[in-house]
């Protein structure tokens, strides 16, 4: 039986371990941005509103 879903159809399956964050690209961009802002002594404020809110 298939270990993934139990269907019995995937006899030649291979498991690949991925040991990296799903958000790695975002984390790298954030690090680059922080470095840039720190070097330029720029104050950055992240404003987040509620999901579905409008900016009127």
mmCIF file as Biopython writes it, N, C-alpha, C and O atoms, coordinates in Angstrom:
data_model
#
loop_
_atom_site.group_PDB
_atom_site.id
_atom_site.type_symbol
_atom_site.label_atom_id
_atom_site.label_alt_id
_atom_site.label_comp_id
_atom_site.label_asym_id
_atom_site.label_entity_id
_atom_site.label_seq_id
_atom_site.pdbx_PDB_ins_code
_atom_site.Cartn_x
_atom_site.Cartn_y
_atom_site.Cartn_z
_atom_site.occupancy
_atom_site.B_iso_or_equiv
_atom_site.auth_seq_id
_atom_site.auth_asym_id
_atom_site.pdbx_PDB_model_num
ATOM 1   N N  . UNK A ? 1  ? 0.829   -1.184 0.000  1.0 0.0 1  A 1 
ATOM 2   C CA . UNK A ? 1  ? 0.000   0.000  0.000  1.0 0.0 1  A 1 
ATOM 3   C C  . UNK A ? 1  ? 0.875   1.250  0.000  1.0 0.0 1  A 1 
ATOM 4   O O  . UNK A ? 1  ? 1.969   1.259  0.563  1.0 0.0 1  A 1 
ATOM 5   N N  . UNK A ? 2  ? 0.387   2.272  -0.623 1.0 0.0 2  A 1 
ATOM 6   C CA . UNK A ? 2  ? 1.103   3.547  -0.683 1.0 0.0 2  A 1 
ATOM 7   C C  . UNK A ? 2  ? 1.157   4.177  0.709  1.0 0.0 2  A 1 
ATOM 8   O O  . UNK A ? 2  ? 0.126   4.319  1.367  1.0 0.0 2  A 1 
ATOM 9   N N  . UNK A ? 3  ? 2.364   4.557  1.162  1.0 0.0 3  A 1 
ATOM 10  C CA . UNK A ? 3  ? 2.518   5.196  2.470  1.0 0.0 3  A 1 
ATOM 11  C C  . UNK A ? 3  ? 1.954   6.613  2.491  1.0 0.0 3  A 1 
ATOM 12  O O  . UNK A ? 3  ? 1.623   7.143  3.551  1.0 0.0 3  A 1 
ATOM 13  N N  . UNK A ? 4  ? 1.849   7.221  1.312  1.0 0.0 4  A 1 
ATOM 14  C CA . UNK A ? 4  ? 1.374   8.600  1.240  1.0 0.0 4  A 1 
ATOM 15  C C  . UNK A ? 4  ? -0.126  8.696  1.433  1.0 0.0 4  A 1 
ATOM 16  O O  . UNK A ? 4  ? -0.601  9.471  2.262  1.0 0.0 4  A 1 
ATOM 17  N N  . UNK A ? 5  ? -0.885  7.900  0.660  1.0 0.0 5  A 1 
ATOM 18  C CA . UNK A ? 5  ? -2.340  8.035  0.729  1.0 0.0 5  A 1 
ATOM 19  C C  . UNK A ? 5  ? -3.065  6.709  0.933  1.0 0.0 5  A 1 
ATOM 20  O O  . UNK A ? 5  ? -4.279  6.709  1.139  1.0 0.0 5  A 1 
ATOM 21  N N  . UNK A ? 6  ? -2.355  5.574  0.882  1.0 0.0 6  A 1 
ATOM 22  C CA . UNK A ? 6  ? -2.977  4.272  1.108  1.0 0.0 6  A 1 
ATOM 23  C C  . UNK A ? 6  ? -3.667  3.693  -0.111 1.0 0.0 6  A 1 
ATOM 24  O O  . UNK A ? 6  ? -4.433  2.737  0.016  1.0 0.0 6  A 1 
ATOM 25  N N  . UNK A ? 7  ? -3.413  4.250  -1.299 1.0 0.0 7  A 1 
ATOM 26  C CA . UNK A ? 7  ? -4.129  3.817  -2.498 1.0 0.0 7  A 1 
ATOM 27  C C  . UNK A ? 7  ? -3.596  2.512  -3.077 1.0 0.0 7  A 1 
ATOM 28  O O  . UNK A ? 7  ? -4.333  1.803  -3.761 1.0 0.0 7  A 1 
ATOM 29  N N  . UNK A ? 8  ? -2.357  2.186  -2.824 1.0 0.0 8  A 1 
ATOM 30  C CA . UNK A ? 8  ? -1.776  0.966  -3.371 1.0 0.0 8  A 1 
ATOM 31  C C  . UNK A ? 8  ? -1.236  1.127  -4.787 1.0 0.0 8  A 1 
ATOM 32  O O  . UNK A ? 8  ? -0.750  0.154  -5.365 1.0 0.0 8  A 1 
ATOM 33  N N  . UNK A ? 9  ? -1.305  2.327  -5.362 1.0 0.0 9  A 1 
ATOM 34  C CA . UNK A ? 9  ? -0.875  2.555  -6.750 1.0 0.0 9  A 1 
ATOM 35  C C  . UNK A ? 9  ? 0.543   3.093  -6.883 1.0 0.0 9  A 1 
ATOM 36  O O  . UNK A ? 9  ? 1.115   3.025  -7.971 1.0 0.0 9  A 1 
ATOM 37  N N  . UNK A ? 10 ? 1.112   3.607  -5.850 1.0 0.0 10 A 1 
ATOM 38  C CA . UNK A ? 10 ? 2.420   4.250  -5.939 1.0 0.0 10 A 1 
ATOM 39  C C  . UNK A ? 10 ? 3.505   3.311  -5.441 1.0 0.0 10 A 1 
ATOM 40  O O  . UNK A ? 10 ? 3.987   3.462  -4.318 1.0 0.0 10 A 1 
ATOM 41  N N  . UNK A ? 11 ? 3.891   2.357  -6.251 1.0 0.0 11 A 1 
ATOM 42  C CA . UNK A ? 11 ? 4.887   1.366  -5.834 1.0 0.0 11 A 1 
ATOM 43  C C  . UNK A ? 11 ? 6.308   1.895  -5.944 1.0 0.0 11 A 1 
ATOM 44  O O  . UNK A ? 11 ? 7.187   1.468  -5.195 1.0 0.0 11 A 1 
ATOM 45  N N  . UNK A ? 12 ? 6.543   2.817  -6.866 1.0 0.0 12 A 1 
ATOM 46  C CA . UNK A ? 12 ? 7.887   3.344  -7.082 1.0 0.0 12 A 1 
ATOM 47  C C  . UNK A ? 12 ? 8.011   4.758  -6.536 1.0 0.0 12 A 1 
ATOM 48  O O  . UNK A ? 12 ? 8.517   5.644  -7.224 1.0 0.0 12 A 1 
ATOM 49  N N  . UNK A ? 13 ? 7.560   4.977  -5.322 1.0 0.0 13 A 1 
ATOM 50  C CA . UNK A ? 13 ? 7.643   6.313  -4.741 1.0 0.0 13 A 1 
ATOM 51  C C  . UNK A ? 13 ? 8.982   6.519  -4.054 1.0 0.0 13 A 1 
ATOM 52  O O  . UNK A ? 13 ? 9.643   5.564  -3.647 1.0 0.0 13 A 1 
ATOM 53  N N  . UNK A ? 14 ? 9.365   7.766  -3.932 1.0 0.0 14 A 1 
ATOM 54  C CA . UNK A ? 14 ? 10.604  8.133  -3.265 1.0 0.0 14 A 1 
ATOM 55  C C  . UNK A ? 14 ? 10.306  9.300  -2.341 1.0 0.0 14 A 1 
ATOM 56  O O  . UNK A ? 14 ? 9.612   10.240 -2.728 1.0 0.0 14 A 1 
ATOM 57  N N  . UNK A ? 15 ? 10.817  9.247  -1.140 1.0 0.0 15 A 1 
ATOM 58  C CA . UNK A ? 15 ? 10.652  10.338 -0.185 1.0 0.0 15 A 1 
ATOM 59  C C  . UNK A ? 15 ? 11.867  11.240 -0.265 1.0 0.0 15 A 1 
ATOM 60  O O  . UNK A ? 15 ? 13.004  10.769 -0.227 1.0 0.0 15 A 1 
ATOM 61  N N  . UNK A ? 16 ? 11.627  12.539 -0.377 1.0 0.0 16 A 1 
ATOM 62  C CA . UNK A ? 16 ? 12.697  13.521 -0.432 1.0 0.0 16 A 1 
ATOM 63  C C  . UNK A ? 16 ? 12.533  14.444 0.770  1.0 0.0 16 A 1 
ATOM 64  O O  . UNK A ? 16 ? 11.495  15.087 0.923  1.0 0.0 16 A 1 
ATOM 65  N N  . UNK A ? 17 ? 13.542  14.511 1.611  1.0 0.0 17 A 1 
ATOM 66  C CA . UNK A ? 17 ? 13.508  15.395 2.770  1.0 0.0 17 A 1 
ATOM 67  C C  . UNK A ? 17 ? 13.929  16.794 2.355  1.0 0.0 17 A 1 
ATOM 68  O O  . UNK A ? 17 ? 14.958  16.982 1.706  1.0 0.0 17 A 1 
ATOM 69  N N  . UNK A ? 18 ? 13.132  17.759 2.733  1.0 0.0 18 A 1 
ATOM 70  C CA . UNK A ? 18 ? 13.456  19.161 2.464  1.0 0.0 18 A 1 
ATOM 71  C C  . UNK A ? 18 ? 13.609  19.835 3.817  1.0 0.0 18 A 1 
ATOM 72  O O  . UNK A ? 18 ? 12.634  20.046 4.538  1.0 0.0 18 A 1 
ATOM 73  N N  . UNK A ? 19 ? 14.830  20.164 4.142  1.0 0.0 19 A 1 
ATOM 74  C CA . UNK A ? 19 ? 15.114  20.747 5.451  1.0 0.0 19 A 1 
ATOM 75  C C  . UNK A ? 19 ? 15.389  22.236 5.327  1.0 0.0 19 A 1 
ATOM 76  O O  . UNK A ? 19 ? 16.451  22.722 5.714  1.0 0.0 19 A 1 
ATOM 77  N N  . UNK A ? 20 ? 14.414  22.951 4.780  1.0 0.0 20 A 1 
ATOM 78  C CA . UNK A ? 20 ? 14.559  24.392 4.645  1.0 0.0 20 A 1 
ATOM 79  C C  . UNK A ? 20 ? 13.197  25.015 4.827  1.0 0.0 20 A 1 
ATOM 80  O O  . UNK A ? 20 ? 12.172  24.426 4.482  1.0 0.0 20 A 1 
ATOM 81  N N  . UNK A ? 21 ? 13.199  26.184 5.361  1.0 0.0 21 A 1 
ATOM 82  C CA . UNK A ? 21 ? 11.954  26.876 5.653  1.0 0.0 21 A 1 
ATOM 83  C C  . UNK A ? 21 ? 11.178  27.163 4.376  1.0 0.0 21 A 1 
ATOM 84  O O  . UNK A ? 21 ? 11.758  27.507 3.346  1.0 0.0 21 A 1 
ATOM 85  N N  . UNK A ? 22 ? 9.858   27.018 4.455  1.0 0.0 22 A 1 
ATOM 86  C CA . UNK A ? 22 ? 9.008   27.356 3.319  1.0 0.0 22 A 1 
ATOM 87  C C  . UNK A ? 22 ? 9.039   28.850 3.040  1.0 0.0 22 A 1 
ATOM 88  O O  . UNK A ? 22 ? 8.734   29.282 1.929  1.0 0.0 22 A 1 
ATOM 89  N N  . UNK A ? 23 ? 9.399   29.625 4.026  1.0 0.0 23 A 1 
ATOM 90  C CA . UNK A ? 23 ? 9.435   31.074 3.872  1.0 0.0 23 A 1 
ATOM 91  C C  . UNK A ? 23 ? 10.863  31.600 3.716  1.0 0.0 23 A 1 
ATOM 92  O O  . UNK A ? 23 ? 11.121  32.776 3.972  1.0 0.0 23 A 1 
ATOM 93  N N  . UNK A ? 24 ? 11.782  30.743 3.301  1.0 0.0 24 A 1 
ATOM 94  C CA . UNK A ? 24 ? 13.197  31.105 3.187  1.0 0.0 24 A 1 
ATOM 95  C C  . UNK A ? 24 ? 13.403  32.342 2.319  1.0 0.0 24 A 1 
ATOM 96  O O  . UNK A ? 24 ? 14.188  33.220 2.676  1.0 0.0 24 A 1 
ATOM 97  N N  . UNK A ? 25 ? 12.720  32.421 1.202  1.0 0.0 25 A 1 
ATOM 98  C CA . UNK A ? 25 ? 12.871  33.556 0.292  1.0 0.0 25 A 1 
ATOM 99  C C  . UNK A ? 25 ? 12.442  34.857 0.981  1.0 0.0 25 A 1 
ATOM 100 O O  . UNK A ? 25 ? 13.103  35.887 0.847  1.0 0.0 25 A 1 
ATOM 101 N N  . UNK A ? 26 ? 11.328  34.796 1.719  1.0 0.0 26 A 1 
ATOM 102 C CA . UNK A ? 26 ? 10.856  35.973 2.451  1.0 0.0 26 A 1 
ATOM 103 C C  . UNK A ? 26 ? 11.824  36.356 3.562  1.0 0.0 26 A 1 
ATOM 104 O O  . UNK A ? 26 ? 12.093  37.538 3.777  1.0 0.0 26 A 1 
ATOM 105 N N  . UNK A ? 27 ? 12.346  35.357 4.267  1.0 0.0 27 A 1 
ATOM 106 C CA . UNK A ? 27 ? 13.298  35.621 5.348  1.0 0.0 27 A 1 
ATOM 107 C C  . UNK A ? 27 ? 14.555  36.302 4.801  1.0 0.0 27 A 1 
ATOM 108 O O  . UNK A ? 27 ? 15.066  37.243 5.408  1.0 0.0 27 A 1 
ATOM 109 N N  . UNK A ? 28 ? 15.050  35.827 3.661  1.0 0.0 28 A 1 
ATOM 110 C CA . UNK A ? 28 ? 16.234  36.415 3.043  1.0 0.0 28 A 1 
ATOM 111 C C  . UNK A ? 28 ? 15.979  37.866 2.644  1.0 0.0 28 A 1 
ATOM 112 O O  . UNK A ? 28 ? 16.837  38.726 2.844  1.0 0.0 28 A 1 
ATOM 113 N N  . UNK A ? 29 ? 14.803  38.141 2.080  1.0 0.0 29 A 1 
ATOM 114 C CA . UNK A ? 29 ? 14.454  39.511 1.681  1.0 0.0 29 A 1 
ATOM 115 C C  . UNK A ? 29 ? 14.352  40.414 2.906  1.0 0.0 29 A 1 
ATOM 116 O O  . UNK A ? 29 ? 14.788  41.565 2.865  1.0 0.0 29 A 1 
ATOM 117 N N  . UNK A ? 30 ? 13.782  39.905 3.993  1.0 0.0 30 A 1 
ATOM 118 C CA . UNK A ? 30 ? 13.643  40.692 5.217  1.0 0.0 30 A 1 
ATOM 119 C C  . UNK A ? 30 ? 15.011  41.043 5.793  1.0 0.0 30 A 1 
ATOM 120 O O  . UNK A ? 30 ? 15.224  42.168 6.247  1.0 0.0 30 A 1 
ATOM 121 N N  . UNK A ? 31 ? 15.930  40.098 5.777  1.0 0.0 31 A 1 
ATOM 122 C CA . UNK A ? 31 ? 17.287  40.345 6.279  1.0 0.0 31 A 1 
ATOM 123 C C  . UNK A ? 31 ? 17.961  41.435 5.445  1.0 0.0 31 A 1 
ATOM 124 O O  . UNK A ? 31 ? 18.593  42.342 5.987  1.0 0.0 31 A 1 
ATOM 125 N N  . UNK A ? 32 ? 17.820  41.336 4.132  1.0 0.0 32 A 1 
ATOM 126 C CA . UNK A ? 32 ? 18.418  42.335 3.229  1.0 0.0 32 A 1 
ATOM 127 C C  . UNK A ? 32 ? 17.813  43.717 3.485  1.0 0.0 32 A 1 
ATOM 128 O O  . UNK A ? 32 ? 18.530  44.716 3.534  1.0 0.0 32 A 1 
ATOM 129 N N  . UNK A ? 33 ? 16.487  43.766 3.647  1.0 0.0 33 A 1 
ATOM 130 C CA . UNK A ? 33 ? 15.827  45.048 3.904  1.0 0.0 33 A 1 
ATOM 131 C C  . UNK A ? 33 ? 16.277  45.646 5.227  1.0 0.0 33 A 1 
ATOM 132 O O  . UNK A ? 33 ? 16.579  46.838 5.299  1.0 0.0 33 A 1 
ATOM 133 N N  . UNK A ? 34 ? 16.324  44.816 6.294  1.0 0.0 34 A 1 
ATOM 134 C CA . UNK A ? 34 ? 16.749  45.309 7.602  1.0 0.0 34 A 1 
ATOM 135 C C  . UNK A ? 34 ? 18.158  45.892 7.540  1.0 0.0 34 A 1 
ATOM 136 O O  . UNK A ? 34 ? 18.431  46.945 8.117  1.0 0.0 34 A 1 
ATOM 137 N N  . UNK A ? 35 ? 19.041  45.200 6.838  1.0 0.0 35 A 1 
ATOM 138 C CA . UNK A ? 35 ? 20.425  45.675 6.709  1.0 0.0 35 A 1 
ATOM 139 C C  . UNK A ? 35 ? 20.456  47.025 5.999  1.0 0.0 35 A 1 
ATOM 140 O O  . UNK A ? 35 ? 21.147  47.946 6.434  1.0 0.0 35 A 1 
ATOM 141 N N  . UNK A ? 36 ? 19.707  47.138 4.910  1.0 0.0 36 A 1 
ATOM 142 C CA . UNK A ? 36 ? 19.659  48.387 4.146  1.0 0.0 36 A 1 
ATOM 143 C C  . UNK A ? 36 ? 19.144  49.538 5.018  1.0 0.0 36 A 1 
ATOM 144 O O  . UNK A ? 36 ? 19.746  50.611 5.056  1.0 0.0 36 A 1 
ATOM 145 N N  . UNK A ? 37 ? 18.028  49.307 5.715  1.0 0.0 37 A 1 
ATOM 146 C CA . UNK A ? 37 ? 17.443  50.352 6.550  1.0 0.0 37 A 1 
ATOM 147 C C  . UNK A ? 37 ? 18.369  50.725 7.706  1.0 0.0 37 A 1 
ATOM 148 O O  . UNK A ? 37 ? 18.485  51.902 8.047  1.0 0.0 37 A 1 
ATOM 149 N N  . UNK A ? 38 ? 19.022  49.746 8.305  1.0 0.0 38 A 1 
ATOM 150 C CA . UNK A ? 38 ? 19.959  50.016 9.393  1.0 0.0 38 A 1 
ATOM 151 C C  . UNK A ? 38 ? 21.136  50.859 8.907  1.0 0.0 38 A 1 
ATOM 152 O O  . UNK A ? 38 ? 21.546  51.807 9.577  1.0 0.0 38 A 1 
ATOM 153 N N  . UNK A ? 39 ? 21.680  50.509 7.734  1.0 0.0 39 A 1 
ATOM 154 C CA . UNK A ? 39 ? 22.817  51.253 7.186  1.0 0.0 39 A 1 
ATOM 155 C C  . UNK A ? 39 ? 22.448  52.708 6.891  1.0 0.0 39 A 1 
ATOM 156 O O  . UNK A ? 39 ? 23.269  53.606 7.075  1.0 0.0 39 A 1 
ATOM 157 N N  . UNK A ? 40 ? 21.236  52.938 6.442  1.0 0.0 40 A 1 
ATOM 158 C CA . UNK A ? 40 ? 20.772  54.286 6.089  1.0 0.0 40 A 1 
ATOM 159 C C  . UNK A ? 40 ? 20.112  54.997 7.264  1.0 0.0 40 A 1 
ATOM 160 O O  . UNK A ? 40 ? 19.656  56.133 7.137  1.0 0.0 40 A 1 
ATOM 161 N N  . UNK A ? 41 ? 20.065  54.304 8.430  1.0 0.0 41 A 1 
ATOM 162 C CA . UNK A ? 41 ? 19.425  54.832 9.630  1.0 0.0 41 A 1 
ATOM 163 C C  . UNK A ? 41 ? 17.990  55.282 9.341  1.0 0.0 41 A 1 
ATOM 164 O O  . UNK A ? 41 ? 17.583  56.381 9.716  1.0 0.0 41 A 1 
ATOM 165 N N  . UNK A ? 42 ? 17.244  54.422 8.675  1.0 0.0 42 A 1 
ATOM 166 C CA . UNK A ? 42 ? 15.851  54.684 8.318  1.0 0.0 42 A 1 
ATOM 167 C C  . UNK A ? 42 ? 14.951  53.949 9.298  1.0 0.0 42 A 1 
ATOM 168 O O  . UNK A ? 42 ? 15.100  52.746 9.513  1.0 0.0 42 A 1 
ATOM 169 N N  . UNK A ? 43 ? 14.008  54.690 9.897  1.0 0.0 43 A 1 
ATOM 170 C CA . UNK A ? 43 ? 13.023  54.086 10.776 1.0 0.0 43 A 1 
ATOM 171 C C  . UNK A ? 43 ? 11.915  53.498 9.906  1.0 0.0 43 A 1 
ATOM 172 O O  . UNK A ? 43 ? 11.327  54.198 9.083  1.0 0.0 43 A 1 
ATOM 173 N N  . UNK A ? 44 ? 11.639  52.224 10.091 1.0 0.0 44 A 1 
ATOM 174 C CA . UNK A ? 44 ? 10.612  51.540 9.307  1.0 0.0 44 A 1 
ATOM 175 C C  . UNK A ? 44 ? 9.539   51.052 10.269 1.0 0.0 44 A 1 
ATOM 176 O O  . UNK A ? 44 ? 9.834   50.417 11.281 1.0 0.0 44 A 1 
ATOM 177 N N  . UNK A ? 45 ? 8.291   51.359 9.936  1.0 0.0 45 A 1 
ATOM 178 C CA . UNK A ? 45 ? 7.162   50.924 10.751 1.0 0.0 45 A 1 
ATOM 179 C C  . UNK A ? 45 ? 6.261   50.063 9.879  1.0 0.0 45 A 1 
ATOM 180 O O  . UNK A ? 45 ? 5.841   50.486 8.802  1.0 0.0 45 A 1 
ATOM 181 N N  . UNK A ? 46 ? 5.967   48.865 10.342 1.0 0.0 46 A 1 
ATOM 182 C CA . UNK A ? 46 ? 5.128   47.932 9.608  1.0 0.0 46 A 1 
ATOM 183 C C  . UNK A ? 46 ? 3.706   48.036 10.158 1.0 0.0 46 A 1 
ATOM 184 O O  . UNK A ? 46 ? 3.447   47.631 11.292 1.0 0.0 46 A 1 
ATOM 185 N N  . UNK A ? 47 ? 2.792   48.572 9.365  1.0 0.0 47 A 1 
ATOM 186 C CA . UNK A ? 47 ? 1.400   48.709 9.774  1.0 0.0 47 A 1 
ATOM 187 C C  . UNK A ? 47 ? 0.583   47.599 9.134  1.0 0.0 47 A 1 
ATOM 188 O O  . UNK A ? 47 ? 0.561   47.451 7.912  1.0 0.0 47 A 1 
ATOM 189 N N  . UNK A ? 48 ? -0.084  46.825 9.972  1.0 0.0 48 A 1 
ATOM 190 C CA . UNK A ? 48 ? -0.882  45.714 9.478  1.0 0.0 48 A 1 
ATOM 191 C C  . UNK A ? 48 ? -2.311  45.908 9.969  1.0 0.0 48 A 1 
ATOM 192 O O  . UNK A ? 48 ? -2.543  46.129 11.158 1.0 0.0 48 A 1 
ATOM 193 N N  . UNK A ? 49 ? -3.268  45.824 9.048  1.0 0.0 49 A 1 
ATOM 194 C CA . UNK A ? 49 ? -4.677  45.949 9.435  1.0 0.0 49 A 1 
ATOM 195 C C  . UNK A ? 49 ? -5.323  44.571 9.468  1.0 0.0 49 A 1 
ATOM 196 O O  . UNK A ? 49 ? -4.716  43.577 9.071  1.0 0.0 49 A 1 
ATOM 197 N N  . UNK A ? 50 ? -6.526  44.526 9.933  1.0 0.0 50 A 1 
ATOM 198 C CA . UNK A ? 50 ? -7.264  43.273 9.996  1.0 0.0 50 A 1 
ATOM 199 C C  . UNK A ? 50 ? -7.565  42.758 8.592  1.0 0.0 50 A 1 
ATOM 200 O O  . UNK A ? 50 ? -7.789  43.564 7.689  1.0 0.0 50 A 1 
ATOM 201 N N  . UNK A ? 51 ? -7.577  41.442 8.379  1.0 0.0 51 A 1 
ATOM 202 C CA . UNK A ? 51 ? -7.936  40.905 7.070  1.0 0.0 51 A 1 
ATOM 203 C C  . UNK A ? 51 ? -9.329  41.376 6.660  1.0 0.0 51 A 1 
ATOM 204 O O  . UNK A ? 51 ? -10.277 41.314 7.443  1.0 0.0 51 A 1 
ATOM 205 N N  . UNK A ? 52 ? -9.433  41.840 5.443  1.0 0.0 52 A 1 
ATOM 206 C CA . UNK A ? 52 ? -10.722 42.301 4.914  1.0 0.0 52 A 1 
ATOM 207 C C  . UNK A ? 52 ? -11.046 43.734 5.241  1.0 0.0 52 A 1 
ATOM 208 O O  . UNK A ? 52 ? -12.079 44.242 4.806  1.0 0.0 52 A 1 
ATOM 209 N N  . UNK A ? 53 ? -10.185 44.413 6.005  1.0 0.0 53 A 1 
ATOM 210 C CA . UNK A ? 53 ? -10.473 45.815 6.322  1.0 0.0 53 A 1 
ATOM 211 C C  . UNK A ? 53 ? -10.148 46.697 5.122  1.0 0.0 53 A 1 
ATOM 212 O O  . UNK A ? 53 ? -9.345  46.338 4.262  1.0 0.0 53 A 1 
ATOM 213 N N  . UNK A ? 54 ? -10.776 47.830 5.089  1.0 0.0 54 A 1 
ATOM 214 C CA . UNK A ? 54 ? -10.565 48.742 3.979  1.0 0.0 54 A 1 
ATOM 215 C C  . UNK A ? 54 ? -9.747  49.944 4.450  1.0 0.0 54 A 1 
ATOM 216 O O  . UNK A ? 54 ? -9.852  50.376 5.598  1.0 0.0 54 A 1 
ATOM 217 N N  . UNK A ? 55 ? -8.955  50.455 3.565  1.0 0.0 55 A 1 
ATOM 218 C CA . UNK A ? 55 ? -8.124  51.618 3.897  1.0 0.0 55 A 1 
ATOM 219 C C  . UNK A ? 55 ? -8.779  52.923 3.491  1.0 0.0 55 A 1 
ATOM 220 O O  . UNK A ? 55 ? -8.168  53.712 2.770  1.0 0.0 55 A 1 
ATOM 221 N N  . UNK A ? 56 ? -10.008 53.177 3.931  1.0 0.0 56 A 1 
ATOM 222 C CA . UNK A ? 56 ? -10.701 54.431 3.585  1.0 0.0 56 A 1 
ATOM 223 C C  . UNK A ? 56 ? -10.326 55.516 4.532  1.0 0.0 56 A 1 
ATOM 224 O O  . UNK A ? 56 ? -10.806 56.642 4.403  1.0 0.0 56 A 1 
#
